[in-house]
Amino acid sequence: MTMKTPDIYTGEFAELRVGLCQVETEEWAVESNFDRTLKALEEAASENAELAITPECVFQGYPIGNGPEFAQRLRYTADSIDGPRIGKVREKACEIGLNIILGFAERNGGQLHNTSIWVSSRGEIVDLYRKVHCRDFETIGVGGYYTPGEKFTVHPLRVGEQTFQIGSMICFDREIPESVRTLRALGAQLVTCPLATDTSNMSQSPDLDNEMITRCRAAENEVFIAVVNHSRRFNGGSFVVGPSGEIVCQLGPDPEVRVISLPVGGVAEKFHGNPSGWMGWGYRRKGVYLSSESEVLVRSERH
């Protein structure tokens, strides 16, 4: 049987060892969540991970609520990028030689953001991504307290002689097609995605919900997507999907650190290296989409 999509699992493509740090969290239990996060990162490093990913708002356990008392507590427990907990994560990254994508509630002056920070293996801040697409219960002025971010970025991760292009998004971003599309346009080969929601078992459940959407996002953009969820606070089920929409792995509900080697180099060579290939990236006609969208906006304004 001939494979419809490029096979990147049997060739000798550059691999990136990615640690899925499915941390057990409790709502508002900041210090114990913090301790478990550091231990998970240490475990990932001990298994030779080169990049580790945590859940969304991992220190705070992704609390959900409303009202002035909730807002005050969220602001009090949120972290600034120059605060002590982020400082300790930077120290830990340098100590264990690990690149870390950390999801946390960020306090930025008078604003709160749902943020993931990329800390390099030298303890430097490579990127600070603030969740662009927030649901009503998250968005300030609607029903929540977070100010949405305004941009997506992709940065290179150099491991030995290899360079991988890494993009970031958070949870609900997966459900908006433009999120991964933008990251793909910026050159992403692997997209990291801290998560805080219940998941479905992709090998058993017909109700795939967000998992099906994530597989579509990966396939239509020919990228790996690594999604990391909370254990206990939510139901785990962290997973990785590949550039053909295939399920690479999925964890169970219990706390776990799993390190997996992903042939990310094959994305550049077999998928992105042939822009007229499987999903036809090279056939896109951006001018048509933009002009059509503008016409829709004009018609809407007229009515």
N, C-alpha and C positions, 0 to 999 in steps of 0.2 A: 504494500500500500504506500503510495507516494504522499508525503506530508504536504498539506496545502500551504503551510506557513514555514518559514525558515527554521531549521533545527539548530538551536544554539546550546543544546545540552550534551551532545556527543562529540563536539569539536573541542579544540584547545583554545578557548576564548578566555580573556582576562577575567578573573573572578574577584568579587568583592565579598568579604565575610561580614554579614549583617546580623546584628544581635537584636532580637525582638524581646524587649524587656517588659513582659506582661506582669506588672507590679500589682500586688494586693493593696488596695487603698480603702480608706474609710472617709466619709464626708467630714471635712474640717479637721481631721487628725493630721495636721501639717507635719509635726515633728516625726511621728512614727512613719508616715508616708515618705518623708524625706529620707529617713534612715533606710527604709526598704528599697528606695530608689537607688541610693548609693551602693547598697549591697548587690542589687541586680546589675548595675554597671560594672562592678568589680567582677562578678561572675561572667559577664559577657567578655570582659578583657581576658579573664583566665582561660577562656575557650577560643582565644585568638581572634575575637571580633575586631574589625577595623572601623566599623560604624555601628553605633547602638542607638535605638529609638525607644522612647518612653511613651506612655499614654498622654492624652490631652489633660492639661491642668492637673498634673500628677500629684503635686504636693497638697493641693486643696481637695483632692478626690472629686473634682468637678461637681461642686455643690449646685443645686437647683432651688430657686426660691424667689421671693420678691418682698417688697416692703423696705422701709428705712433700716430696720435692724439687720436684715440680710445684706443690704448694700454696705452698711458700715462694717459688718464682719468680713465680707469679701474684700473690701478695700484694706482692712487691717491685716488680713492673711496673705494678700497678694505680694509679689516680689518685684522689686525694681532690679534692673540689670546690674546695678552696682551694689546690690544688697548682699547680706552675708550668705544666704543659701546659694545664690547664683555664683558668688565668689568661691564657695566650697566645691561646687560642681566644676568650676574651672580648674581649681587645684587638683581635684580628683582626676579630671581628664588628662592633665599633664603628668600626674603621678603614675597612672596606669597606661598611658599612651593610647588613648581611645578618642575617636571622634564621636560626639554625642549630639543627638537631636532630642532636645528636652522640651516637653509641653508644660507650660505653667501659666498661671494668671498673673499678668504683668501690671504693675502700678507705674504709670508714666506721667508724673506730675499730677494733674487733675483728672487724667483719663485712666481707664482700665482697658486692657486688651487681652484677648485670648491668643496666646503667643507660643511659638516654638522657636527656640534659640539653637543655633548650631555652634557648639564649642569644639574647637579643633583639638587634636592630640597634644598640642603645645599650650592649651589653655586659652587660646585666643578666640574671640567672638568672630566667626566667619559671617553669620547671617542672623537677622532678627526678623522672623516672619510673623506678621499679625494677621489673624484669620480674616479673610476678605469677605466671605459670605457667612453672615450670622443670622440665625433664625430670629423671629420676633422676640422670643423669650430671652434671647441673649442681647439683642441690640438696644443700646441706650436710646431713650426717647420713645421706644415702642413698648417693650415689656421687660427689658433687661438692662444690663449695666456696662456692656462692652462696647467700645468704639471700634468699628470694623477697620481693618487695614486697607491700604490703597494700592498695593502692588504685589506681583509675584517676581521672584528672582531665582536664578540658577547659578550655582557656583561649582568650580572644579574641586574634586577630591583626589589628591595625588597619593597613591600607595605604591611605594617602590618606583618602578619605571612606568606604571600605568596611571592614567588620569581618567576619572569617571565624572560625569556631569550629574549633579544632584539637585533636585528641586524639592520644595516643601509645600504642603497644604495641611489643613486640619479638618477632620470629620466632615461636616456638611459641605465643604468645598467640593467633595467628590460628586455631589449630586448636580452641580452646575457644570455643564460641558466645557465652558470656557476656561475653567480652572486648569485642568490638565492640558487642554489645547494650548493655552498660553505657555505653560511650562515646556511642552514639547517644542513649541516655536522658539523658545529660548535655548533649546538644545538638551533638555533633560533626558537622561537615560534611566534613571531611577528616581521615583517620587516617594518621599517619606510622608507618612500620614498618621500623626497621633490622633487617637480616637477616644470618645467617651459615649458609648451607646451599646445597647444589647445587639449581639450579632446572631446570625443563623449558621448552622452547621452546613457547609456547602456540599458535603458528600451525602447528606441525608435529607435535608429540608427542602421541600419544593417552594417554600416562601423565602426566597433569597434576598429580597428587599435591597438593602444597600450593597450587599456582596455582589449581586448581579450587576448593579450599576458600576461598581468598581472594576469588575472584569471588563465591562464595555469600555470604560475610560482607558484601561490599560491597552486593550486591543486596538481601539480606533486611533490611538496615539503611539502604539508600538513602544511601550515603556514598561518597566517593572514598577509596581506600586506595593509598598510595604506598609501595612496598617497595624497599629499596635494599640490594644485596648486595656482597660483596667480589669483586674480580677477581683471578684467579690463585690466591689462597689457596682460594677457592671459584670457581664457574664463571660469576659474573656473572649476567646475565639479570634485572637489576632491572626492575621494571615498575610501571605504574599501571593500576588498574581503576576503573571508574566506578560510579555509583549504580544502574545497571541491570545490573551485572555485566559490562559491556562491557570489552574490552581497549582501553585508550587508547594505550599504547605499551609496548614491551619492548626492552631493550638486548641487545647481544650479549655475548660473553665477555670482551672486551678492556676495559681501563681507559677510562672515558668519563665526561664530565660532560654531561648533557643537561638543558636547561631547557625546560620545557613549560608553556604557559598552560592552566590548568584553570578551567572556568566554575563555580567553587565557589559563586558566588552563586546559580546555578540550582538548587542542592540545596535551599537554604532556600526559594526561591520556588515551584519546581515539584514538589518532593518533600515536604519537611517542612512546607511551607505547606498541604498538603492531607493531613492525617493519616488520612483515610478513603480515600486514593488507592490506588496500585498495590499496595503491600505491606501496606496496611491497619494502619498503626501505631495509629491511633485505635480499632481494634476490639479491641485487647488487653484481657484481663481478668486483671489482675495478682492479684487475690484468689484466683482459681481456681488459678493456678499455685502460689502460695505455700502455699495450704491443701493442695493435692495433694502437694506436696513434703514438707510437714510430716508428712502421714499416712504417706508412704513411710518417713520417718525413724523414726516411732513404731513401725511394723510391724517395721522392721529391728532396732530395739533390743529388741523383745519376743522376737525369735528369736535 
